[in-house]
Amino acid sequence: MKAYIIFWGVLLISLGISLILNNFDLLSFDFSFVFKLWPIILIIWGLTFLKIGEILKKLLAGISAIFLTLLFIALIKFDWLGAIKNMM
């Protein structure tokens, strides 16, 4: 199985679970730290281009998908998407 398939699978599953938990107000987590750590996505993405084992690539794809989900949920929680729209 390719790493990009794992990435999209983990991203969609974690995003769906996070949105359901958010809808039922079960997700009470401080996401402000996620905005400070967003460059981790670039680091993990860069690591996937290196000649490393397939298992490590799949693991990095899953980790980056989970972190991207956290970033997306943080944008929703802090209504940064609305603020970005208002700026444009």
MODELLER restraints for C-alpha pairs under 7 A, 6 or more apart:
rsr = mdl.restraints
at = mdl.atoms
rsr.add(forms.Gaussian(group=physical.xy_distance, feature=features.Distance(at['CA:3:A'], at['CA:57:A']), mean=6.10, stdev=0.5))
rsr.add(forms.Gaussian(group=physical.xy_distance, feature=features.Distance(at['CA:3:A'], at['CA:58:A']), mean=4.70, stdev=0.5))
rsr.add(forms.Gaussian(group=physical.xy_distance, feature=features.Distance(at['CA:3:A'], at['CA:61:A']), mean=5.92, stdev=0.5))
rsr.add(forms.Gaussian(group=physical.xy_distance, feature=features.Distance(at['CA:4:A'], at['CA:61:A']), mean=6.80, stdev=0.5))
rsr.add(forms.Gaussian(group=physical.xy_distance, feature=features.Distance(at['CA:6:A'], at['CA:58:A']), mean=6.54, stdev=0.5))
rsr.add(forms.Gaussian(group=physical.xy_distance, feature=features.Distance(at['CA:6:A'], at['CA:61:A']), mean=6.49, stdev=0.5))
rsr.add(forms.Gaussian(group=physical.xy_distance, feature=features.Distance(at['CA:6:A'], at['CA:62:A']), mean=6.32, stdev=0.5))
rsr.add(forms.Gaussian(group=physical.xy_distance, feature=features.Distance(at['CA:7:A'], at['CA:61:A']), mean=4.76, stdev=0.5))
rsr.add(forms.Gaussian(group=physical.xy_distance, feature=features.Distance(at['CA:7:A'], at['CA:62:A']), mean=5.25, stdev=0.5))
rsr.add(forms.Gaussian(group=physical.xy_distance, feature=features.Distance(at['CA:7:A'], at['CA:65:A']), mean=5.49, stdev=0.5))
rsr.add(forms.Gaussian(group=physical.xy_distance, feature=features.Distance(at['CA:10:A'], at['CA:62:A']), mean=5.84, stdev=0.5))
rsr.add(forms.Gaussian(group=physical.xy_distance, feature=features.Distance(at['CA:10:A'], at['CA:65:A']), mean=5.96, stdev=0.5))
rsr.add(forms.Gaussian(group=physical.xy_distance, feature=features.Distance(at['CA:10:A'], at['CA:66:A']), mean=6.83, stdev=0.5))
rsr.add(forms.Gaussian(group=physical.xy_distance, feature=features.Distance(at['CA:11:A'], at['CA:65:A']), mean=4.59, stdev=0.5))
rsr.add(forms.Gaussian(group=physical.xy_distance, feature=features.Distance(at['CA:11:A'], at['CA:66:A']), mean=6.03, stdev=0.5))
rsr.add(forms.Gaussian(group=physical.xy_distance, feature=features.Distance(at['CA:11:A'], at['CA:69:A']), mean=6.27, stdev=0.5))
rsr.add(forms.Gaussian(group=physical.xy_distance, feature=features.Distance(at['CA:14:A'], at['CA:66:A']), mean=6.41, stdev=0.5))
rsr.add(forms.Gaussian(group=physical.xy_distance, feature=features.Distance(at['CA:14:A'], at['CA:69:A']), mean=6.52, stdev=0.5))
rsr.add(forms.Gaussian(group=physical.xy_distance, feature=features.Distance(at['CA:15:A'], at['CA:69:A']), mean=5.46, stdev=0.5))
rsr.add(forms.Gaussian(group=physical.xy_distance, feature=features.Distance(at['CA:21:A'], at['CA:27:A']), mean=5.29, stdev=0.5))
rsr.add(forms.Gaussian(group=physical.xy_distance, feature=features.Distance(at['CA:31:A'], at['CA:74:A']), mean=5.27, stdev=0.5))
rsr.add(forms.Gaussian(group=physical.xy_distance, feature=features.Distance(at['CA:34:A'], at['CA:70:A']), mean=6.95, stdev=0.5))
rsr.add(forms.Gaussian(group=physical.xy_distance, feature=features.Distance(at['CA:34:A'], at['CA:71:A']), mean=6.00, stdev=0.5))
rsr.add(forms.Gaussian(group=physical.xy_distance, feature=features.Distance(at['CA:35:A'], at['CA:71:A']), mean=7.00, stdev=0.5))
rsr.add(forms.Gaussian(group=physical.xy_distance, feature=features.Distance(at['CA:41:A'], at['CA:64:A']), mean=5.84, stdev=0.5))
rsr.add(forms.Gaussian(group=physical.xy_distance, feature=features.Distance(at['CA:44:A'], at['CA:60:A']), mean=6.25, stdev=0.5))
rsr.add(forms.Gaussian(group=physical.xy_distance, feature=features.Distance(at['CA:44:A'], at['CA:64:A']), mean=6.52, stdev=0.5))
rsr.add(forms.Gaussian(group=physical.xy_distance, feature=features.Distance(at['CA:48:A'], at['CA:57:A']), mean=5.54, stdev=0.5))
rsr.add(forms.Gaussian(group=physical.xy_distance, feature=features.Distance(at['CA:75:A'], at['CA:81:A']), mean=6.13, stdev=0.5))
